[in-house]
Amino acid sequence: ILKLGAITKQLQKIYNIQQEVFFAELEWGTLMQVLPKHKGFQGIVNFPKVKRDLSLLLDEKIKYSEIEELAYSADRQIVKEVSVFDMYQGEKIPQGKKSYAISLWLQSETETLDDNKIKRIMDKLTHNLQNKLGAEIR
């Protein structure tokens, strides 16, 4: 599909080129054969995103991926993004524990989220974090 290289010294001499020349050649026809025929498109959502932050105290053996999975499982249609913005172990954190601070972005594709819907999702998430991972919400 792609060729990369340098022009040979012989070609440089034939065309009186004084410096190295590099090239890239893309086999467009071959590339078009291996790419999917139909491209997916999703329109821009007309409803605003909502951001919520949580601070958690967890056993140090708990992995961030476990937190992330529980966050998405609170409502896979609404929880669009989960990210950690702070992780700390050390002074003022009990031995064998670590502190995580996470951000959640919530958004519906069909409606503006009201406080009650957001609260239900956050309550479900905090309940799962406490019961499944032993998290202390700070």
C-alpha positions as CSV (number, residue, x, y, z in Angstrom):
1,I,0.0,0.0,0.0
2,L,2.9,2.4,0.8
3,K,6.4,2.6,-0.4
4,L,8.9,4.8,1.4
5,G,12.5,5.4,0.5
6,A,15.4,7.5,-0.8
7,I,16.2,8.1,-4.4
8,T,19.3,6.2,-5.4
9,K,22.7,7.9,-6.0
10,Q,22.5,6.9,-9.6
11,L,19.2,8.7,-10.1
12,Q,20.5,11.8,-8.3
13,K,23.5,11.8,-10.7
14,I,21.3,11.4,-13.8
15,Y,19.1,14.4,-12.8
16,N,22.0,16.4,-11.3
17,I,20.5,16.4,-7.8
18,Q,23.1,17.5,-5.2
19,Q,21.2,16.4,-2.0
20,E,19.4,13.4,-0.7
21,V,15.8,13.0,-1.9
22,F,13.2,10.9,-0.1
23,F,9.8,9.8,-1.4
24,A,6.5,8.2,-0.4
25,E,4.2,6.5,-2.8
26,L,0.7,5.5,-1.8
27,E,-1.1,2.8,-3.8
28,W,-4.5,4.5,-3.7
29,G,-6.4,1.8,-5.5
30,T,-5.2,-0.9,-3.1
31,L,-6.0,1.3,-0.1
32,M,-9.5,1.9,-1.4
33,Q,-10.0,-1.9,-1.7
34,V,-9.1,-2.6,2.0
35,L,-11.0,0.3,3.5
36,P,-14.6,-0.2,4.6
37,K,-17.1,0.7,1.8
38,H,-19.5,2.6,4.1
39,K,-18.4,5.3,6.5
40,G,-20.4,5.7,9.7
41,F,-21.5,9.2,10.6
42,Q,-23.0,10.5,13.7
43,G,-24.5,13.9,13.9
44,I,-23.6,16.5,16.5
45,V,-25.8,16.1,19.6
46,N,-28.0,19.1,20.3
47,F,-28.1,18.6,24.1
48,P,-25.5,19.9,26.5
49,K,-22.9,17.8,28.3
50,V,-22.8,17.8,32.1
51,K,-19.6,17.4,34.1
52,R,-19.5,15.9,37.5
53,D,-16.4,15.2,39.7
54,L,-16.0,12.5,42.4
55,S,-13.2,12.0,44.9
56,L,-12.7,8.5,46.1
57,L,-10.7,6.7,48.7
58,L,-10.0,3.1,47.7
59,D,-7.8,0.1,48.6
60,E,-4.5,0.5,46.8
61,K,-5.1,-2.8,44.9
62,I,-8.1,-1.4,43.0
63,K,-7.2,-0.5,39.5
64,Y,-8.5,2.6,37.7
65,S,-10.0,0.4,35.0
66,E,-12.4,-1.1,37.6
67,I,-13.6,2.4,38.5
68,E,-14.0,3.3,34.9
69,E,-16.1,0.2,34.1
70,L,-18.4,0.8,37.0
71,A,-18.8,4.4,35.9
72,Y,-19.8,3.4,32.4
73,S,-22.1,0.7,33.7
74,A,-24.1,3.3,35.7
75,D,-25.8,4.3,32.3
76,R,-24.0,3.4,29.1
77,Q,-26.2,5.7,27.1
78,I,-25.6,8.7,29.2
79,V,-22.0,8.4,30.6
80,K,-19.9,9.5,27.6
81,E,-16.5,10.0,29.2
82,V,-14.7,9.1,32.4
83,S,-11.2,10.3,33.2
84,V,-8.9,10.5,36.2
85,F,-7.5,13.9,37.0
86,D,-5.7,13.0,40.2
87,M,-4.4,9.9,42.0
88,Y,-2.5,10.2,45.3
89,Q,-0.9,8.0,47.8
90,G,1.1,9.3,50.7
91,E,0.8,11.8,53.5
92,K,-2.7,12.2,54.9
93,I,-3.9,9.0,53.0
94,P,-4.2,5.9,55.2
95,Q,-1.6,3.1,54.6
96,G,-2.8,0.7,51.9
97,K,-5.2,3.2,50.4
98,K,-5.1,5.6,47.5
99,S,-7.2,8.6,46.5
100,Y,-8.7,9.0,43.0
101,A,-10.4,12.1,41.6
102,I,-12.4,11.4,38.5
103,S,-14.4,13.4,36.1
104,L,-17.6,12.2,34.4
105,W,-19.2,13.7,31.3
106,L,-22.9,12.9,30.9
107,Q,-25.0,13.6,27.9
108,S,-28.2,12.4,26.4
109,E,-28.7,12.2,22.6
110,T,-32.5,12.7,23.0
111,E,-33.0,15.2,25.8
112,T,-31.5,17.7,28.1
113,L,-30.5,16.0,31.4
114,D,-32.4,17.4,34.4
115,D,-31.1,17.3,38.0
116,N,-33.2,14.3,38.9
117,K,-31.8,12.1,36.0
118,I,-28.2,13.2,36.8
119,K,-28.7,12.5,40.5
120,R,-30.1,9.0,39.8
121,I,-27.0,8.2,37.7
122,M,-24.6,9.6,40.2
123,D,-26.4,7.8,43.1
124,K,-26.2,4.5,41.2
125,L,-22.5,5.1,40.5
126,T,-21.6,6.0,44.1
127,H,-23.7,3.0,45.4
128,N,-21.8,0.6,43.1
129,L,-18.4,2.1,43.9
130,Q,-19.1,1.7,47.6
131,N,-20.6,-1.8,47.5
132,K,-18.4,-3.4,44.8
133,L,-15.1,-1.6,45.4
134,G,-15.4,-0.5,49.0
135,A,-14.9,3.1,48.0
136,E,-15.3,5.9,50.4
137,I,-16.8,9.0,48.7
138,R,-14.9,12.1,49.9
